[in-house]
Amino acid sequence: MNLTPLIQLTRGGTPECLHFGAVAVTDRAGSLKAFAGDPHLVTFTRSTLKALQALPFVEAGGPAQFGFNQAENALLCASHNGEAMHVDAANSMLAKAGHSYKTLRCGCHVPLLFSYFDKGAPEGATYTEAHNNCSGKHAGFVAYCEQHGLPLDDYTAPEHPLQQAIARDVARAVGMDVQDMPRGIDGCSAPNFAMPLSKLARGYARLASGAQDPEFGASFALLSEAMTAYPEMVSGTGRNDLDFMRVGRGDWVSKVGADGVQVVGSKSRGEAFALKIIDGNKPALFAASVEVLDQLGWLDDAQRAALKPWRAAEIRNARGLLVGERLPAFQLQTP
């Protein structure tokens, strides 16, 4: 692995921690525009893949057939908090497809509204699969199977026709052969793919470009426009993707994945960057992403100020004392 330090933590002016990783910036044709570390680092895409996993359903006209609204289309791409708006939308999508949360194969967990922020869930609260952060994606899976008359009991199996269609369209979107994408199983039990950061960035440059894409234009437009119109459905209160897309004023399509992956595409530029923090540290990931945006020249003064909390440059202890700093340790290079 050709990794580079991306974020450095200091304490009292002395270096204490380094978070290594890599960055790739490409256009929608896959041309590398800038990088740090190895832009072709192969990493699992995790939840950054969700918008691309929705392609078979959208390409087949699923959202229109089942009457999904734009907020529900955004939930297809979501790693949501499990707030009421998310759960209600997931249940609505399932009902439109003639099913309930009991059909979902994503499993059940404490909503991210609590676990993501290290908060205890209310005593006695109960949850269903609709609270799973991936329930929107899985509702789309269920609807696709209903649309095509496919079995539902094993829709997450790699050999299922749905997952075969997803693998096909993901490969097309990022410009790879299916057999060249290593496969694993994600937290929600669906197959997930590893790929070079540069390929993931290309997929998001195309997604952000929407209707300009010659192959998936209408589908990419539906998905990216839903994500930017309803960013709260893509993540939720207090979350990074919500803030990034609001600060981007409709131009940025942002998606975070577990264990240190983030992708941001710019509609106006036809470019995107994919970033991996190798140790999965969230504050380092978000700080590095803001720094990439800044170094690329995508920020004006107001956007820079709005994203300051995600830089988390000041490290304070439990008493609020300034004890250290979180600083960028890289400079993007051009090929």
TORNULUM-900534 format. One record per residue (C-alpha): residue number from 1; x, y, z. Coordinates in nm, 4 decimals. Example, Ala and Ser with C-alpha at 12.3 -4.5 7.8 and 13.67 -1.06 7.14 Angstrom:
BEGIN
1|1.2300|-0.4500|0.7800
2|1.3670|-0.1060|0.7140
END
This chain:
BEGIN
1|0.0000|0.0000|0.0000
2|0.1302|0.3420|-0.0973
3|-0.0378|0.5389|0.1799
4|0.0414|0.8916|0.2893
5|-0.0243|1.0810|0.6136
6|-0.3491|1.2720|0.5667
7|-0.4248|1.4062|0.9143
8|-0.1862|1.4712|1.2036
9|-0.2830|1.5202|1.5677
10|-0.0627|1.7229|1.7967
11|-0.0717|1.7711|2.1719
12|0.1024|2.0734|2.3168
13|0.2632|2.1306|1.9771
14|0.4171|1.7807|1.9655
15|0.2974|1.5265|1.7048
16|0.0968|1.2487|1.8675
17|-0.1022|1.0604|1.5995
18|-0.0982|1.0197|1.2220
19|-0.3897|0.8971|1.0135
20|-0.2773|0.7502|0.6817
21|-0.4787|0.7075|0.3654
22|-0.5162|0.8012|0.0012
23|-0.7190|1.0337|-0.2218
24|-0.8159|1.0151|-0.5891
25|-0.9776|1.2974|-0.7893
26|-1.1110|1.2110|-1.1351
27|-1.3482|1.3399|-1.3994
28|-1.6400|1.1404|-1.5368
29|-1.4208|0.9895|-1.8090
30|-1.1927|0.8482|-1.5393
31|-0.9027|1.0853|-1.6023
32|-0.6985|1.1370|-1.2855
33|-0.6897|1.5063|-1.1928
34|-0.5202|1.5009|-0.8512
35|-0.4178|1.2542|-0.5846
36|-0.2510|1.1904|-0.2504
37|-0.0939|0.8558|-0.1736
38|-0.2027|0.5784|-0.4085
39|-0.5055|0.6951|-0.6116
40|-0.5596|0.3358|-0.7229
41|-0.5683|0.1936|-0.3710
42|-0.8173|-0.0941|-0.3701
43|-1.0672|-0.0565|-0.0877
44|-1.4176|-0.1695|-0.0083
45|-1.6727|0.0903|-0.1070
46|-1.9126|0.0160|0.1783
47|-2.2135|0.2502|0.1816
48|-2.0712|0.4841|-0.0806
49|-2.1909|0.2123|-0.3213
50|-2.5612|0.2572|-0.2434
51|-2.6473|0.5016|-0.5215
52|-2.4847|0.2663|-0.7727
53|-2.6600|-0.0359|-0.6213
54|-2.9910|0.1366|-0.7026
55|-2.9124|0.1489|-1.0757
56|-3.0930|-0.1711|-1.1889
57|-3.4112|-0.0623|-1.0109
58|-3.3983|0.2913|-1.1485
59|-3.2976|0.1791|-1.4984
60|-3.6046|-0.0490|-1.5039
61|-3.8344|0.2431|-1.4156
62|-3.8990|0.1144|-1.0646
63|-3.9428|0.4466|-0.8822
64|-4.2112|0.5603|-1.1263
65|-4.3818|0.2200|-1.1368
66|-4.4185|0.2071|-0.7580
67|-4.4846|0.5790|-0.7150
68|-4.1773|0.6587|-0.5066
69|-4.1450|1.0294|-0.4316
70|-3.8142|1.2166|-0.4381
71|-3.7510|1.1756|-0.0658
72|-3.7977|0.8001|-0.1033
73|-3.5609|0.7964|-0.4008
74|-3.3025|0.9648|-0.1768
75|-3.3561|0.6906|0.0829
76|-3.2483|0.4327|-0.1766
77|-2.8988|0.5829|-0.1344
78|-2.9097|0.6359|0.2416
79|-2.7235|0.5326|0.5529
80|-2.9908|0.6946|0.7647
81|-3.0288|0.7695|1.1334
82|-3.3502|0.5749|1.1834
83|-3.5399|0.8936|1.2633
84|-3.9163|0.8941|1.2166
85|-3.8866|1.0494|0.8694
86|-3.6575|0.7671|0.7608
87|-3.8589|0.4833|0.9104
88|-4.1849|0.6231|0.7717
89|-4.0335|0.6541|0.4238
90|-3.8931|0.2999|0.4317
91|-4.2286|0.1593|0.5404
92|-4.4023|0.3632|0.2696
93|-4.1685|0.2267|0.0008
94|-4.2292|-0.1283|0.1179
95|-4.6065|-0.0790|0.1290
96|-4.6043|0.0540|-0.2284
97|-4.4289|-0.2681|-0.3284
98|-4.6848|-0.4775|-0.1385
99|-4.4584|-0.5753|0.1516
100|-4.3592|-0.4824|0.5069
101|-4.0402|-0.4563|0.7085
102|-4.0647|-0.8308|0.7727
103|-3.9493|-0.8919|0.4147
104|-3.6211|-0.7052|0.4668
105|-3.3010|-0.9093|0.4951
106|-3.0843|-0.6304|0.6395
107|-3.1253|-0.7231|1.0040
108|-3.2147|-0.4926|1.2923
109|-2.9904|-0.2666|1.4985
110|-3.0186|0.0278|1.7364
111|-3.0788|0.3331|1.5157
112|-2.7739|0.5391|1.4240
113|-2.9501|0.8348|1.5839
114|-2.8215|0.6813|1.9073
115|-2.5296|0.4516|1.8261
116|-2.3530|0.6871|1.5818
117|-2.3433|0.9598|1.8455
118|-2.2606|0.7257|2.1367
119|-2.5968|0.7936|2.2996
120|-2.7981|0.5398|2.4911
121|-3.1280|0.4395|2.3338
122|-3.4433|0.5081|2.5400
123|-3.5219|0.2331|2.7853
124|-3.7853|-0.0042|2.6547
125|-3.7685|0.1226|2.2959
126|-3.8217|-0.1369|2.0245
127|-3.7012|-0.1343|1.6666
128|-3.7647|-0.3153|1.3413
129|-3.5643|-0.3727|1.0251
130|-3.7064|-0.0407|0.8991
131|-3.4795|0.1335|1.1527
132|-3.1701|-0.0261|0.9969
133|-2.9623|0.2449|0.8298
134|-2.9790|0.0455|0.5041
135|-3.3566|-0.0094|0.5011
136|-3.4091|0.2297|0.2084
137|-3.1608|0.0416|-0.0069
138|-3.3223|-0.2871|0.0884
139|-3.6718|-0.1506|0.0213
140|-3.5463|-0.0820|-0.3300
141|-3.4153|-0.4385|-0.3495
142|-3.7563|-0.5735|-0.2467
143|-3.9350|-0.3527|-0.5005
144|-3.7006|-0.4682|-0.7792
145|-3.7731|-0.8316|-0.6946
146|-4.1472|-0.7611|-0.6910
147|-4.1175|-0.5816|-1.0250
148|-3.9360|-0.8731|-1.1885
149|-4.1081|-1.1652|-1.0143
150|-3.7911|-1.2708|-0.8304
151|-3.7724|-1.4646|-0.5018
152|-3.7392|-1.2555|-0.1881
153|-3.6093|-1.5027|0.0680
154|-3.2546|-1.4912|-0.0703
155|-3.2348|-1.1529|-0.2458
156|-2.9004|-1.0713|-0.0774
157|-2.7295|-1.3865|-0.2076
158|-2.4481|-1.3038|-0.4540
159|-2.5945|-1.5449|-0.7108
160|-2.9458|-1.3901|-0.6923
161|-3.0497|-1.2204|-1.0203
162|-3.0853|-0.8871|-0.8383
163|-2.7289|-0.8978|-0.7095
164|-2.6030|-1.0100|-1.0499
165|-2.7742|-0.7074|-1.2064
166|-2.6227|-0.4803|-0.9417
167|-2.2736|-0.6192|-1.0034
168|-2.3207|-0.5636|-1.3775
169|-2.4343|-0.2010|-1.3414
170|-2.1791|-0.1088|-1.0748
171|-1.9027|-0.2378|-1.3022
172|-2.0411|-0.0361|-1.5942
173|-2.0697|0.2782|-1.3828
174|-1.7085|0.2702|-1.2620
175|-1.5543|0.1328|-1.5824
176|-1.4439|-0.2089|-1.4618
177|-1.5024|-0.5751|-1.5380
178|-1.7172|-0.7543|-1.2804
179|-1.4540|-1.0203|-1.2212
180|-1.1986|-0.7512|-1.1298
181|-1.4036|-0.6233|-0.8329
182|-1.3308|-0.8217|-0.5142
183|-1.6525|-0.9078|-0.3338
184|-1.7384|-0.9175|0.0342
185|-2.0527|-0.9031|0.2472
186|-2.1518|-0.5692|0.3980
187|-2.2990|-0.5059|0.7427
188|-2.6522|-0.5247|0.6006
189|-2.5835|-0.8708|0.4470
190|-2.5783|-0.7452|0.0858
191|-2.2732|-0.8015|-0.1352
192|-2.0258|-0.5135|-0.1458
193|-1.7362|-0.4532|-0.3834
194|-1.3791|-0.3354|-0.3479
195|-1.2243|-0.1235|-0.6209
196|-0.9531|0.1368|-0.6788
197|-1.0345|0.4781|-0.5308
198|-0.9959|0.6257|-0.8778
199|-1.2750|0.4011|-1.0102
200|-1.5071|0.4893|-0.7224
201|-1.4382|0.8586|-0.7856
202|-1.5233|0.8111|-1.1523
203|-1.8563|0.6545|-1.0610
204|-1.9444|0.9562|-0.8472
205|-1.8275|1.2049|-1.1102
206|-2.0757|1.0371|-1.3448
207|-2.3480|1.0245|-1.0785
208|-2.3046|1.3943|-1.0044
209|-2.3101|1.4783|-1.3758
210|-2.6624|1.3386|-1.3967
211|-2.8286|1.3795|-1.7342
212|-2.4950|1.4599|-1.8994
213|-2.3911|1.0949|-1.8652
214|-2.4420|0.9196|-2.2011
215|-2.5140|0.5767|-2.0500
216|-2.6982|0.6248|-1.7182
217|-2.8000|0.9897|-1.7561
218|-3.1681|0.9686|-1.6625
219|-3.0972|0.7313|-1.3733
220|-2.8037|0.9314|-1.2432
221|-3.0118|1.2503|-1.2656
222|-3.2966|1.0935|-1.0659
223|-3.0608|0.9699|-0.7941
224|-2.8278|1.2700|-0.7624
225|-3.1137|1.5202|-0.7728
226|-3.2979|1.3279|-0.5009
227|-2.9862|1.3160|-0.2841
228|-2.9192|1.6894|-0.3099
229|-3.2867|1.7851|-0.2734
230|-3.3330|1.5668|0.0361
231|-2.9907|1.5315|0.1999
232|-3.1570|1.4760|0.5366
233|-3.2916|1.1484|0.3978
234|-2.9432|1.0341|0.2909
235|-2.8075|1.0563|0.6455
236|-2.9961|1.2570|0.9091
237|-2.9698|1.5108|1.1861
238|-2.6118|1.5977|1.2799
239|-2.4573|1.3845|1.0062
240|-2.1800|1.4652|0.7627
241|-2.3544|1.3974|0.4309
242|-2.6452|1.6238|0.5270
243|-2.4133|1.9140|0.6100
244|-2.1856|1.8630|0.3104
245|-2.4715|1.8606|0.0601
246|-2.6390|2.1628|0.2194
247|-2.3116|2.3545|0.2172
248|-2.2610|2.2452|-0.1433
249|-2.5827|2.4311|-0.2379
250|-2.7031|2.1516|-0.4617
251|-2.3715|2.1072|-0.6431
252|-2.2139|1.8365|-0.4282
253|-2.3273|1.4752|-0.4060
254|-2.1729|1.3346|-0.0864
255|-2.1741|0.9843|0.0593
256|-1.9820|0.8404|0.3515
257|-1.9120|0.4703|0.3902
258|-1.8174|0.2756|0.7007
259|-1.4549|0.2350|0.8025
260|-1.3165|0.5548|0.6576
261|-1.4524|0.6079|0.3042
262|-1.6022|0.9271|0.1642
263|-1.6879|1.0340|-0.1913
264|-1.7960|1.3809|-0.3040
265|-1.8943|1.4638|-0.6624
266|-1.9455|1.8098|-0.8114
267|-2.2277|1.8465|-1.0616
268|-2.0911|2.1676|-1.2144
269|-1.7358|2.0377|-1.2521
270|-1.8064|1.6812|-1.3604
271|-1.5449|1.5669|-1.1091
272|-1.5363|1.3740|-0.7836
273|-1.2911|1.2665|-0.5166
274|-1.2799|0.9410|-0.3231
275|-1.0917|0.9286|0.0056
276|-0.9939|0.6436|0.2360
277|-0.8609|0.6803|0.5908
278|-0.7020|0.3428|0.6445
279|-0.7760|0.3178|1.0186
280|-1.1402|0.4232|0.9682
281|-1.1196|0.7219|1.2056
282|-1.4280|0.9401|1.1436
283|-1.2954|1.2805|1.2618
284|-0.9833|1.2299|1.0495
285|-1.1961|1.1284|0.7496
286|-1.4149|1.4370|0.7708
287|-1.1209|1.6700|0.8328
288|-0.9382|1.5268|0.5330
289|-1.2466|1.5610|0.3127
290|-1.2809|1.9300|0.3989
291|-0.9133|1.9790|0.3231
292|-0.9523|1.8111|-0.0166
293|-1.2449|2.0407|-0.0973
294|-1.0332|2.3401|0.0034
295|-0.7250|2.2341|-0.1928
296|-0.9387|2.1688|-0.5015
297|-1.0747|2.5224|-0.4816
298|-1.4340|2.4077|-0.4357
299|-1.4916|2.6286|-0.1276
300|-1.5760|2.9948|-0.0988
301|-1.5359|3.1790|0.2310
302|-1.8893|3.1054|0.3471
303|-1.8570|2.7348|0.2699
304|-1.5176|2.7211|0.4396
305|-1.6697|2.8716|0.7546
306|-1.9702|2.6397|0.7431
307|-1.7482|2.3309|0.7229
308|-1.5154|2.4442|1.0014
309|-1.6769|2.2095|1.2586
310|-1.5964|1.9126|1.0319
311|-1.2301|2.0144|1.0216
312|-1.2360|1.9721|1.4011
313|-0.9007|2.1510|1.4073
314|-0.9100|2.2227|1.7793
315|-0.8861|1.9319|2.0215
316|-1.0367|2.0125|2.3583
317|-1.0592|1.8027|2.6723
318|-1.3584|1.7419|2.8993
319|-1.3105|2.0840|3.0625
320|-1.3018|2.2595|2.7297
321|-0.9300|2.3318|2.7463
322|-0.7462|2.3518|2.4129
323|-0.4967|2.0649|2.4318
324|-0.4040|1.9952|2.0703
325|-0.4760|2.0331|1.7012
326|-0.5976|1.8185|1.4120
327|-0.4093|1.9330|1.1033
328|-0.3827|1.8325|0.7369
329|-0.0571|1.6522|0.6567
330|-0.0857|1.6268|0.2782
331|-0.0796|1.8290|-0.0392
332|-0.2683|1.7063|-0.3432
333|-0.0462|1.6306|-0.6402
334|-0.1296|1.6443|-1.0106
335|-0.0355|1.3609|-1.2447
END
